[in-house]
Amino acid sequence: MTGSHVRVDRLPDLSGGLAFGVWVLPTLRLPEPQRILTLGDLRLVLRDGRLALGDLPLDAPLEERTWTFVSFSVDADGAATLAARPQSELRGGPPQRTQGAVAPPVLRRFLEG
């Protein structure tokens, strides 16, 4: 495991879902996952510069050495949205975004409280 990350072991009741956002500064494109957040079995990672939430990746890698706001939301049914927007584009067009389902059993335990 490389880089700084957050690990969450216990959460309050998240039966309505959850949302998370953080600024990241990607500096190295490594083939092994660089964890940003661990929530049970669900991981928000960079792998080869590409942001992924579990098995849900963004299409393009994040820009190196560019502050980027990354966020995700997961509703109570496990539907997820993952997004990234470089600081330079905060006033510009839409962020890089993808949607899918990501709620493994351990995440469902967190969501159900």
HELIX and SHEET records of a PDB file:
HELIX    1   1 GLN A   87  GLU A   89  5                                   3    
HELIX    2   2 PRO A  105  LEU A  111  1                                   7    
SHEET    1   A 5 VAL A   6  VAL A   8  0                                        
SHEET    2   A 5 GLN A  34  LEU A  39  1                                        
SHEET    3   A 5 LEU A  42  ARG A  47 -1                                        
SHEET    4   A 5 ARG A  50  LEU A  53 -1                                        
SHEET    5   A 5 LEU A  56  PRO A  57 -1                                        
SHEET    1   B 4 GLY A  17  VAL A  24  0                                        
SHEET    2   B 4 THR A  68  ASP A  75 -1                                        
SHEET    3   B 4 ALA A  79  PRO A  86 -1                                        
SHEET    4   B 4 GLN A  96  ALA A 101 -1                                        
END                                                                             
